[in-house]
């Protein structure tokens, strides 16, 4: 998921795995750390967890 937070301690754009809290807000774990307490209005789904693992591998260049 990606979150665009307009203001506050975690202002900015964060992309990572989401954790749902009992309060209804979300935590997003990114490679740089944790962004906690993000409202659902600031979050956008990038990919659903469908059980498959997706990777990106560049095409090999031919010489």
URMO-V867910 format. One record per residue. OMEGA is omega in whole degrees, 0 to 359 (999 if undefined). Layout:
omega:OMEGA
omega:OMEGA
This chain:
omega:175
omega:180
omega:173
omega:183
omega:186
omega:184
omega:178
omega:183
omega:183
omega:180
omega:180
omega:180
omega:181
omega:177
omega:180
omega:180
omega:185
omega:174
omega:181
omega:178
omega:180
omega:180
omega:182
omega:176
omega:185
omega:168
omega:178
omega:177
omega:180
omega:175
omega:182
omega:180
omega:184
omega:172
omega:190
omega:172
omega:181
omega:180
omega:183
omega:180
omega:182
omega:186
omega:177
omega:181
omega:176
omega:183
omega:177
omega:176
omega:184
omega:177
omega:178
omega:175
omega:181
omega:176
omega:177
omega:178
omega:180
omega:177
omega:177
omega:179
omega:179
omega:181
omega:999
